[in-house]
Every structure is written in C-alpha cells, then in structure tokens.
C-alpha cells in the first residue's frame, strides 16, 4: 500500500508542471493560429474577395484553435 501512496504523491507533485507545459503548448498553438489567420485573410483579400467576407472566412479558419473547439473535438475522439 505505501507504493500506491507514493505514486499519488508523485502525480500530485507533477500536476502543476504538466499544466504549465500544456498551457505553453496551447499558447504556442494560438499564436500560430493567429498568424495563419492573418496570412489566410491577406491571401483572400489579395485575390479580390471583399474584406468582410475574407474576415468572416478567416475567423472560421482560426476558430479551429479555440480551446472550446479543441476540447469538444478531444471529447468526441475519446468517446
């Protein structure tokens, strides 16, 4: 039984580190999504699409990186 208690303590000690690493990964993903959105918008606008439509499509493109969407997709994937 002591080994089980040690495992729980180790996991409790590692949880903040895992949360920090996950947060860093998520923030990097958001930054990349923001850059991709800008690039996508510029490409759409340069081909002659109206700024309003280009903005709307670029927003949809970038919404794939929202935390809510990521968690919803992950929840469906895990069943």
QUIKAKA-V185371 format. One record per run of one state. SS is the DSSP state (H for helix, E for strand, L for the rest). FROM is the first residue (numbers start at 1). LEN is the number of residues. If there is no record, write none. Layout:
<<SS FROM LEN> <SS FROM LEN>>
//
This chain:
<<L 1 1> <H 2 45> <L 47 4> <H 51 15> <L 66 1> <H 67 12> <L 79 1>>
//
